[in-house]
Amino acid sequence: MVASGDQLSIFRRITPLNPNGLSSLVSPNEVFSCHKKVFGLPVPNKNLHIDHDDFREFEPFERKTDFIPRSVPAGTEPLTVVGVDMLKDFNEAKHYTSEYMTNLLVVRRGQQFTINLTCNRPVMPQDNFQMEFLIGADPAANKDSLVVVTFGNRRGASWTGKILGNKNNVVSLGITAHPKAIVGLYRIYVAVSVGNGMQRTEKDPNTNIYMLFNPWCPDDDVFYPDDAGRMEYVLNSTGLIYQGTAEHVGERGWVYGQFEEGVLDACIYIMDACRMPINNRGDIITIVRSASALINSQDDNGVLIGNWSNDFSMGTPPTTWTGSAKILLQYHSTGAPVSFAQCWVYAGVLNTFLRCLGIPSRLITNFNSAHDNTGNLKTELIFKADGTPDRRNTRDSIWNYHCWNEAYMKRVDLPPKYSGWQVVDATPQETSDGYFRCGPAPVIAIKNGELCHPFDCGFVFAEVCCLISKHFSLSKTRV
């Protein structure tokens, strides 16, 4: 057993000193072993409010590494970074993120963004430096939560970097995150090789960046094929929700508000609150499936409490809500589920969550929507002898309307034809793999009656196209 002092010593040595993001003192396998056997720590699942220091500002090289200063002319002072400019307006115009109301830079993965470094002198070819991007607590290179971006001939990680320009004491760097990079809030450091070690910039929250999904990038799993769709399903912050009956369709306006101040943090907080592992937050299928459970509070302390009674005295009636922002901000500030919701409120908030993270989504209304409780693809309605519904013995039901969402994504777990729009439903109706959630279910599979594919295709199919059976409770005869 290793003593606590030795544990701390090992921890300090597990730092990103080479292109693999790890000190030469220990191998990645040894790091994993230390993490599991020495520390016994849980899987990192927190993104916001990481307050501890990530590195020592100066870290000596303890063994041979390729990250060493090259020879510079005699009398040249060591390179020092004195300023980092995130070029917020310039980058956000290219990444379609200018509307986010935050002081931090918001960019999309798979697309280059530019950062300007101001140094104490002009950067020379002999200088050796790198940028380090960290997300979550206890970031690790082998989990893609610690990414080292190199410049020049040094081998880097999955993100790419290049020097775009070098004028006077300012060097412009182009950085492109991997199209499957983890989505969320990153911390940034600049590390320069000086003498016998590495000098890092101080931790500066003002240089943190948000990384989102990118429906403009063909290599991202949420790529949407045309501009009109991206404008509507990602950037549109308002919409209509259809209600009523198939014969008398009504509508309700809804403000998604995905760009409003605090909403992006609230969406990240939802993933923190459910303890979603940081390294899963680049996987579109995992995020969407989890989101369908997180928006309801049925079994995981999620965002909204459902109420289909006529008593809303302990909260806000569902009909009072007109948008998502107030709900999300209240949940983030209190950490407690918000009262109350019905299907259109769940769908409106889920739509905000998806669009805020850059996932194309839309809200769907299904009229005469069946609820198959038994999973037999039938809606079995039981009536009393006088012809009135026997509500006590009837488990299935038909709603005059029901709202859910569709998210656009590539289904890497299925044949290509099942990519595209996927049904996702946050209203808690039935459990799926132990949680009240539904989807993503490929729309094309539901239309074709191909119900063997994940996730929950049978339940969604029954909502739109099930056999209705009527029974009388006394005679038990089927009509």
Secondary structure, DSSP 8 states (H G I E B T S, - for coil): ---HHHHHHHHHH----STTSS-TTS-HHHHHHIIIIII--------S---S--S-SEEE--S--S-------TT-----EEEEE--HHHHHHHHT-TTS--SSEEEETTSEEEEEEEESS---TT--EEEEEEESSS--GGGTSEEEEE-TTS---SSEEEEEEEETTEEEEEEE--TT---EEEEEEEEEEETTEEEE----GGG-EEEE--TT-TTSTT--S-HHHHIIIII--EEEEEEE-SSSEEEEEEE--TTSTTHHHHHHHHHHHTT--GGGTT-HHHHHHHHHHHSB-TTT--SEEE--SS--TTS--GGG--BSHHHHHHHHHH-S-EEEE-HHHHHHHHHHHHHHTT--EEEEEEEEEEE-SSSSSEEEEEE-TTSSB-TTT---EEEEEEEEEEEEE--TTS-GGG-EEEEEE-S--SEETTEE-EEEEEHHHHHTT-TTSTTTHHHHHHHHS-EEEEEETTT--B-
